[in-house]
Amino acid sequence: MKKNMPYGSWKSPITPEMVAAGSIHIEEIQSDGESIYWLENRPEESGRIVVMKFSNNDGEARNIIPEGFNVRSRVHEYGGGAYTVNNGIVYFCNFNDQRIYAIKPGGEPTVITPAGGKRFADLLFDPKRNRIVCVCEDHEIDEGKVINSIVSISMDEDHQIIELAAGHDFFSNPRISPDGGMLCWLSWDHPNLPWDGSDLWVGSFDQNGSIYNPRHIAGGRDVSIFQPEWSPGEILHFMSDQDGWWNPFSFRDGKVRRSFKQEAEYGLPQWVFGLSIYGFFDDSKLICSIISSGKNELVNLNIVDNKVTNLSNAYCEFSYIKVFDQKVYFVGSSVNRPAELVQLDLKTGITTILQKSGVLDLREQDFSNPKAIDFPSMDHISHGIFYSPRNTVYESDKNEKPPLIVMIHGGPTSAASMSLSMKIQYWTSRGFAVLDVNYSGSTGYGRDFRKKLNGQWGILDVQDCINGALYLAETELVDRNRMSISGGSAGGYTTLCALTFHDVFSLGVSRYGVSSLKSLADDTHKFESHYLESLVGPYSQNEELLTDRSPINFIEKIKVPILIMQGSEDRVVPPSQSEILFQFLDQNHIPVAYILFQGEQHGFRKAETIERALEIEYYFYSKFFGFSLPKEITPVEIRNL
């Protein structure tokens, strides 16, 4: 028999420490001979990122980056593509100084690039010319101006940096053909972001290693290109959303050809460098991670026979796909296990787990199972993943309905996933219901759904979240009077808009959320400096749009408690956004708490921050949802309580 306790007050086997441990991420798989490499972040080391190496010779995974170094690029502020490997030598960007270092097996890092304002990403080694080819973001040319380009960095003693491609606002994905004769790359210009529209280029190397005869291959202002790659047979493949979905294309014999057509996403919004959703088994077969109707699958795509075969049902999410020596490597996530680095032998079908992101001493019945739901919203159907409360020891009175937390992903182009989220399980095991919303603008439902948010940010996303919550209340799955909305970054903005312009939610939690669009437009970094032109509108012509969509300008409409959490070193959404919001709410006598986490940036990375942020949020809910905490939590000051 289960013990009867009110929702929210259940004692849970899932601790904040487990959630922090579950925040370890495995990313950016690479190969070098018999060894496999990847990046792994360390929340217990203040979010430091290291390069891990797995050798088939000894079957062990080990970190090769010594203390004091953090493998992370700041290009576009979000980084990615921060390392490459050649002949056992790892070349990596160090976060603190943004310089590139080289580390030989058993050695110490030696610096390659000079000190200054240059940042590097999307690193690729060019063995034919003994150099690195990468994206360069130069902050030292002119004060306040940032110049992006593709460069080469010689591994000779002088480490000369030479520009290979320039003249556009942004660059990514430099990839060298197998014979070393050609280079492809992507570019795009303001106001676009890469998922809005980008251009694919191909150029040839001359005898000095410079690029000549650059040719535009595909893409444009309204067509997004994703992940150009050369096949073993020197054919250039890429994903284009020219017909509404990121689908496979190739460039051969001077012509662009469609490889396969499907209403599925063979691509992702390129927020970071180093993303990879496919690799080559051979010239006719691509091993791909695809998203169809919000569901992620690993498939073998035969572009000659026009056939797709599912390869694995053991996981619900597949990322960072790489194929080496007829084996596919990926990060696999399931509904009840932490993410794993997986090797799938395509000949035998045997799956081997090379690394786990964590080990949980929990049973399957300790987890709430995700349930995909669709619900009407405005003039369309929106989507979400619902989790009901679940605990093996406790239940609540049948007349009580659980409190609801509506979770808003960031981006706003990201997507909710069914893979195990220890953060969500933290709440469901304590007696909360959770709705993870794939609102308009989310990825996985085609370009039209992704672009549906254009001009409607702060309106359509908010309505989708509201309608999802009301749908659950009307079907009596949650308590209509105890509904919270919670989000970070773009999700924080949606949260604040919902609390400002509507009266559906009882309280809200904003993590590094946008409160002023005008401040965001003025203060944010180059990569997103024109993002609002698509999300809100051409504000250079109508600044009233920024005013009308900014919660900070209508602070008097907020009548419910708000918890605000922020990183002190956030350069995407500066702390000033949260500080001004807090001051205004305090002056208006609204219950509010503001917590500034020192040293944190855009997204919390330190284990102690992740743990404390969860406890603060739980404490905050207990004060306004009317339940007792199962154990004491260090209080946080709530003004006007």
Secondary structure, 3 states (H helix, E strand, C coil): CCEECCCCCCCCCCCHHHHHHCCCCEEEEEEECCEEEEEEEEHHHCCEEEEEEEECCCCEEEECCCCCCCECCCCCCCCECCEEEECCEEEEEECCCCCEEEECCCCCCEECCCCCCEEEEEEEEECCCCEEEEEEEEEEEECCEEEEEEEEEECCCCCCEEEEECCCCEEEEEEECCCCCEEEEEEECCCCCCCCCCEEEEEEECCCCCEEEEEEEEEECCECEEEEEECCCCCEEEEECCCCCCEEEEEECCEEEECCCCCCECCCCCCCECCCCEEEEECCEEEEEEEECCEEEEEEEECCCCEEEEEECCCCEEEEEEEECCEEEEEEECCCCCCEEEEEECCCCCEEEEEECCCCCCCHHHCCCCEEEEEEECCEEEEEEEECCCCCCEECCCCCCCCEEEEECCCCCCCCCCCCCHHHHHHHCCCCEEEEEECCCCCCCCHHHHHCCCCCCCCHHHHHHHHHHHHHHHCCCCCCCCEEEEEECHHHHHHHHHHHHCCCCCEEEEECCCCCHHHHHHHCCHHHCCCHHHHCCCCCCCCHHHHHCCHHHHHHHCCCCEEEEEECCCCCCCHHHHHHHHHHHHHCCCCEEEEEECCCCCCCCCHHHHHHHHHHHHHHHHHHHCCCCCCCCCCCCCECC
